[in-house]
Amino acid sequence: MLLLTTSYKYGAFSQIYPLARGLAVFLVAVIAVTLLALTLIGDGGSKRVPSLP
C-alpha cells in the first residue's frame, strides 16, 4: 500500500492507476502458479497439479 501511495504522490494518476490494476492481476496469477501449484487453463478455470509420488 505504501508503494502505491508513493507512486500516486510522484506520478500522474492516469499513468499509475492502470499499472496498479494490471499488476494486481499479474501477481495473483504468479502466486497461484508458484505457491499454490495451480495450472491456469484457457477456459477461465484452474486445476491443481498432481504431486509427484
NORJOQUI-V427229 format. One record per residue. N is the residue number from 1. SS is DSSP state (hx for helix, st for strand, lp for the rest). PSI is psi in degrees with one decimal (* if undefined). Layout:
# NORJOQUI-V427229
N,SS,PSI ; N,SS,PSI
This chain:
# NORJOQUI-V427229
1,lp,-37.0 ; 2,hx,-40.1 ; 3,hx,-41.9 ; 4,hx,-42.1 ; 5,hx,-42.0 ; 6,hx,-38.8 ; 7,hx,-42.1 ; 8,hx,-33.9 ; 9,hx,-40.8 ; 10,hx,-14.2 ; 11,lp,167.0 ; 12,lp,135.8 ; 13,hx,-37.9 ; 14,hx,-18.0 ; 15,hx,-37.5 ; 16,hx,-40.1 ; 17,hx,-49.9 ; 18,hx,-35.6 ; 19,hx,-42.8 ; 20,hx,-40.5 ; 21,hx,-41.6 ; 22,hx,-35.3 ; 23,hx,-36.5 ; 24,hx,-43.5 ; 25,hx,-42.6 ; 26,hx,-44.3 ; 27,hx,-38.1 ; 28,hx,-42.3 ; 29,hx,-42.8 ; 30,hx,-43.5 ; 31,hx,-40.1 ; 32,hx,-41.2 ; 33,hx,-43.6 ; 34,hx,-50.1 ; 35,lp,-33.8 ; 36,lp,-2.5 ; 37,lp,43.4 ; 38,st,150.5 ; 39,st,124.5 ; 40,st,132.4 ; 41,lp,158.3 ; 42,lp,-11.2 ; 43,lp,16.4 ; 44,lp,6.7 ; 45,lp,-170.6 ; 46,st,158.8 ; 47,st,150.9 ; 48,st,136.3 ; 49,lp,130.2 ; 50,lp,145.7 ; 51,lp,152.9 ; 52,lp,146.0 ; 53,lp,*
